[in-house]
Amino acid sequence: MKAAAAVIVGAALAWGAVAWWHRADAPADRLQRLRAGEPLRVGYAVEPPYAIVRPDGQVDGVAPEVARLVGERLGVSRYEWVQTRFDALIPELRAHRFDVVAAGMFITPQREAWVAHSRPMMRVRSGVLWRRSAEETQASAWKGWEPVQRVAVIEGSVEHQRWLAGGGLQDRLMLVPDAASGQAAVLEGLADALALSWPSVQWMAAHSQGRLQAHPLDARELLGAQADHPAFQFRHEDEALRRAWDQALGEVLGSEQYAAVLARWELGEDVFPPREREPQEGGR
């Protein structure tokens, strides 16, 4: 019995050592394993034009396209795309369900406590989407927040965070899990407006057969909001991967391929990211 127990204990210790070795070594050699053929696992939430799923099942959009351009430069040959809710992206990244988030998620101080951001992929503003009334024959101007009784926001989004911080509409918020749910709430009259990234609401309005309108929000209209910076997200311990990604991303952002991606998704040079921001240092 003692011999058997010793074998069991020895096996347990050996398994623990192997598990510890994988946990300790994985961050440092992750990039090498990707280059050797392991798939890059990419988490995303559907929100056009940042990320969509084509009818044939292909994941597309600005963030996936840019991620593929970066991956090419890093020697990545295989990808696994993992769809989830927007508010689950950070928890599932930290739980190792995927390696990087490609969803147009903005850089914020709150998120930097949980994940490491890449350099900015774009520079955008927030916007608002609302339904055109049946009586309106042409587009009308945005009338401000005063007549809005219910505003939809994606749970965990920048717009949600800003109102929680004191935007004055907390009692009128409707939390939705994704952009499609927010758009549906506006179309069905469950919400008077959807507050979301300007490229997203602009896309929804442009593809709504005239049923929806959009307006970009300035600093006076949404809690002092200026330009926001969508980026890719990584676990803090995957610093080697993030640094390599940032270097390759910098090359992509200065390329004609990047400009072509923006043009395909009906975006112009006004969303080009600031070039003065350098890649992050680790240890934040």
C-alpha positions as CSV (number, residue, x, y, z in Angstrom):
1,M,0.0,0.0,0.0
2,K,2.8,2.4,0.9
3,A,4.5,1.7,-2.5
4,A,1.2,2.2,-4.3
5,A,0.6,5.5,-2.4
6,A,4.2,6.6,-3.3
7,V,3.5,5.9,-6.9
8,I,0.2,7.9,-6.8
9,V,1.9,10.8,-5.0
10,G,4.8,10.7,-7.4
11,A,2.5,10.8,-10.4
12,A,0.5,13.6,-8.9
13,L,3.7,15.6,-8.3
14,A,4.9,14.9,-11.8
15,W,1.5,16.0,-13.3
16,G,1.6,19.1,-11.2
17,A,5.1,19.9,-12.4
18,V,4.0,19.4,-16.0
19,A,1.0,21.6,-15.5
20,W,3.1,24.3,-13.9
21,W,5.6,24.1,-16.7
22,H,2.9,24.6,-19.3
23,R,1.5,27.6,-17.4
24,A,4.9,29.1,-16.9
25,D,6.3,28.4,-20.3
26,A,3.2,29.0,-22.5
27,P,3.3,32.8,-22.6
28,A,6.9,33.0,-23.7
29,D,6.7,30.4,-26.6
30,R,3.1,31.1,-27.8
31,L,4.3,33.0,-30.8
32,Q,6.7,30.2,-31.7
33,R,3.9,27.7,-31.6
34,L,1.7,29.9,-33.8
35,R,4.5,30.0,-36.3
36,A,4.9,26.3,-36.1
37,G,1.2,25.8,-37.2
38,E,-0.9,26.1,-34.1
39,P,-4.1,28.2,-34.8
40,L,-4.4,31.7,-33.5
41,R,-7.7,31.7,-31.6
42,V,-9.5,35.0,-32.2
43,G,-12.5,36.1,-30.1
44,Y,-15.0,38.5,-31.5
45,A,-18.5,39.9,-31.1
46,V,-20.7,40.7,-34.1
47,E,-20.9,44.4,-34.7
48,P,-20.6,45.7,-38.2
49,P,-18.4,47.1,-39.6
50,Y,-15.9,45.8,-37.0
51,A,-16.9,42.1,-37.2
52,I,-19.6,40.2,-39.0
53,V,-20.3,36.6,-40.1
54,R,-21.0,36.1,-43.8
55,P,-23.8,33.8,-45.0
56,D,-21.1,31.2,-45.8
57,G,-19.9,31.3,-42.2
58,Q,-16.7,33.3,-42.9
59,V,-15.8,35.9,-40.2
60,D,-15.3,39.2,-41.8
61,G,-15.1,42.9,-40.9
62,V,-12.4,45.5,-40.2
63,A,-11.0,43.9,-37.1
64,P,-10.8,40.3,-38.6
65,E,-9.3,41.6,-41.9
66,V,-6.7,43.6,-40.0
67,A,-6.0,40.7,-37.8
68,R,-5.3,38.5,-40.8
69,L,-2.9,41.1,-42.3
70,V,-1.1,41.2,-38.9
71,G,-1.1,37.4,-38.8
72,E,0.5,37.1,-42.2
73,R,3.4,39.2,-41.0
74,L,3.8,37.1,-37.9
75,G,3.8,33.8,-39.8
76,V,0.4,32.7,-38.6
77,S,-1.2,30.2,-41.0
78,R,-4.3,29.0,-39.2
79,Y,-7.1,30.8,-37.3
80,E,-9.9,29.7,-35.0
81,W,-12.7,32.2,-34.7
82,V,-14.7,32.3,-31.4
83,Q,-17.9,34.3,-31.3
84,T,-19.2,35.5,-28.0
85,R,-21.1,38.4,-26.4
86,F,-19.3,41.7,-26.2
87,D,-19.4,41.8,-22.4
88,A,-17.9,38.3,-22.3
89,L,-14.8,39.1,-24.5
90,I,-12.5,40.1,-21.7
91,P,-13.5,37.4,-19.2
92,E,-13.2,34.7,-21.9
93,L,-9.8,36.1,-23.0
94,R,-8.5,35.9,-19.5
95,A,-9.9,32.4,-19.2
96,H,-7.8,31.3,-22.2
97,R,-10.7,30.6,-24.5
98,F,-8.9,32.6,-27.2
99,D,-5.6,34.5,-27.6
100,V,-6.7,37.9,-28.9
101,V,-9.8,40.0,-29.2
102,A,-10.6,41.4,-32.6
103,A,-13.9,43.3,-32.1
104,G,-13.3,47.0,-32.3
105,M,-13.0,47.2,-28.5
106,F,-11.9,50.6,-27.3
107,I,-8.9,51.4,-25.1
108,T,-10.0,52.5,-21.6
109,P,-8.3,52.8,-18.3
110,Q,-10.8,50.4,-16.7
111,R,-10.0,47.7,-19.3
112,E,-6.3,48.2,-19.0
113,A,-6.5,46.8,-15.5
114,W,-7.7,43.5,-17.0
115,V,-6.1,43.2,-20.4
116,A,-3.2,44.6,-22.5
117,H,-4.3,46.6,-25.5
118,S,-2.4,46.8,-28.8
119,R,-1.7,50.2,-30.4
120,P,-4.9,51.8,-31.8
121,M,-6.3,50.2,-34.9
122,M,-8.6,53.2,-35.6
123,R,-9.8,56.5,-34.2
124,V,-13.6,56.9,-34.0
125,R,-16.3,58.7,-32.1
126,S,-19.5,57.5,-30.5
127,G,-22.8,57.9,-32.3
128,V,-26.5,57.6,-31.9
129,L,-29.1,55.6,-34.0
130,W,-32.8,56.3,-34.1
131,R,-35.8,55.4,-36.1
132,R,-37.2,57.6,-38.8
133,S,-41.0,58.1,-38.3
134,A,-43.5,57.1,-40.9
135,E,-44.4,60.7,-41.5
136,E,-40.8,61.8,-42.4
137,T,-40.0,61.8,-46.1
138,Q,-36.4,62.8,-45.6
139,A,-33.7,62.7,-42.9
140,S,-34.3,64.8,-39.9
141,A,-31.8,66.3,-37.5
142,W,-30.9,64.8,-34.1
143,K,-32.9,66.5,-31.4
144,G,-30.7,65.6,-28.5
145,W,-31.3,63.4,-25.5
146,E,-34.2,65.3,-23.8
147,P,-37.0,63.6,-25.7
148,V,-35.4,60.2,-25.4
149,Q,-37.2,58.0,-22.9
150,R,-35.2,54.8,-23.4
151,V,-31.7,54.5,-24.9
152,A,-30.1,51.1,-25.7
153,V,-26.4,50.5,-24.9
154,I,-24.4,47.3,-25.2
155,E,-23.6,46.0,-21.7
156,G,-19.9,46.8,-20.9
157,S,-19.5,49.2,-23.8
158,V,-17.8,52.6,-23.5
159,E,-21.2,54.3,-23.8
160,H,-22.6,52.2,-21.0
161,Q,-19.5,53.0,-18.8
162,R,-19.8,56.7,-19.4
163,W,-23.5,56.9,-18.4
164,L,-22.8,54.8,-15.3
165,A,-20.1,57.4,-14.5
166,G,-22.8,60.1,-14.4
167,G,-24.3,60.8,-17.7
168,G,-27.7,61.7,-16.5
169,L,-29.6,59.0,-18.4
170,Q,-28.9,56.1,-16.0
171,D,-32.6,55.5,-15.3
172,R,-33.4,55.4,-19.0
173,L,-30.8,52.8,-20.1
174,M,-31.7,49.6,-21.8
175,L,-28.8,47.1,-21.6
176,V,-28.5,44.8,-24.7
177,P,-26.0,42.0,-25.4
178,D,-24.9,43.1,-28.9
179,A,-25.4,45.5,-31.7
180,A,-28.0,43.5,-33.5
181,S,-30.2,43.5,-30.3
182,G,-29.8,47.3,-30.0
183,Q,-30.7,47.9,-33.6
184,A,-33.8,45.6,-33.2
185,A,-34.9,47.4,-30.1
186,V,-34.8,50.7,-32.0
187,L,-36.6,49.3,-35.0
188,E,-39.3,47.7,-32.8
189,G,-39.9,50.8,-30.8
190,L,-38.6,49.3,-27.5
191,A,-35.9,51.9,-27.4
192,D,-35.9,55.5,-28.8
193,A,-32.2,55.4,-29.6
194,L,-29.0,53.2,-29.6
195,A,-25.8,54.8,-28.5
196,L,-22.8,53.0,-30.0
197,S,-19.6,53.6,-32.0
198,W,-20.2,56.0,-34.9
199,P,-19.0,53.6,-37.6
200,S,-21.4,51.0,-36.3
201,V,-24.5,53.2,-36.2
202,Q,-23.5,54.8,-39.5
203,W,-23.4,51.3,-41.0
204,M,-26.8,50.4,-39.6
205,A,-28.4,53.5,-40.9
206,A,-26.9,53.1,-44.4
207,H,-28.1,49.5,-44.6
208,S,-31.6,50.0,-43.1
209,Q,-33.5,50.9,-46.3
210,G,-34.2,54.4,-45.0
211,R,-35.7,53.2,-41.7
212,L,-32.9,54.4,-39.4
213,Q,-30.9,57.6,-39.0
214,A,-27.5,58.2,-37.3
215,H,-25.7,61.1,-35.9
216,P,-22.0,61.4,-34.6
217,L,-21.9,62.5,-31.0
218,D,-19.4,65.2,-29.9
219,A,-18.0,66.0,-26.4
220,R,-21.1,68.0,-25.4
221,E,-23.5,65.2,-26.3
222,L,-21.9,62.2,-24.6
223,L,-20.1,62.9,-21.3
224,G,-17.2,64.8,-22.7
225,A,-16.3,62.0,-25.1
226,Q,-13.6,62.8,-27.6
227,A,-12.1,60.3,-30.1
228,D,-12.0,56.7,-29.0
229,H,-9.4,54.1,-30.1
230,P,-10.4,50.6,-31.1
231,A,-7.6,48.1,-30.5
232,F,-6.8,44.4,-30.1
233,Q,-6.7,42.9,-26.6
234,F,-4.3,40.3,-25.1
235,R,-3.7,38.8,-21.7
236,H,-1.0,40.7,-19.7
237,E,1.1,37.6,-19.5
238,D,1.2,37.3,-23.4
239,E,3.5,40.2,-23.6
240,A,5.8,38.7,-26.2
241,L,2.9,38.1,-28.5
242,R,1.5,41.5,-28.0
243,R,4.8,43.2,-28.7
244,A,5.2,41.3,-31.9
245,W,1.6,42.0,-32.9
246,D,2.2,45.7,-32.2
247,Q,5.2,45.8,-34.5
248,A,3.4,44.1,-37.3
249,L,0.3,46.2,-36.8
250,G,2.3,49.3,-37.2
251,E,3.4,48.1,-40.6
252,V,-0.2,47.3,-41.5
253,L,-1.5,50.7,-40.5
254,G,0.9,52.4,-42.9
255,S,0.0,50.1,-45.8
256,E,-2.2,50.4,-48.9
257,Q,-3.9,47.2,-47.7
258,Y,-5.2,48.9,-44.6
259,A,-6.6,51.8,-46.6
260,A,-8.3,49.3,-48.9
261,V,-9.8,47.5,-45.8
262,L,-11.3,50.8,-44.6
263,A,-12.7,51.6,-48.1
264,R,-14.3,48.2,-48.3
265,W,-16.2,48.9,-45.1
266,E,-17.2,52.4,-46.1
267,L,-14.8,54.2,-43.8
268,G,-12.5,57.0,-44.7
269,E,-9.2,58.5,-43.7
270,D,-10.8,60.3,-40.8
271,V,-10.6,57.0,-38.8
272,F,-6.9,56.6,-39.3
273,P,-5.3,56.0,-35.9
274,P,-2.9,58.6,-34.3
275,R,0.6,57.8,-35.5
276,E,2.2,59.4,-32.5
277,R,1.1,56.6,-30.1
278,E,3.9,54.1,-29.6
279,P,3.4,50.4,-28.6
280,Q,2.7,50.0,-24.9
281,E,5.3,49.0,-22.4
282,G,4.6,45.9,-20.3
283,G,3.8,45.6,-16.6
284,R,0.8,47.8,-16.4
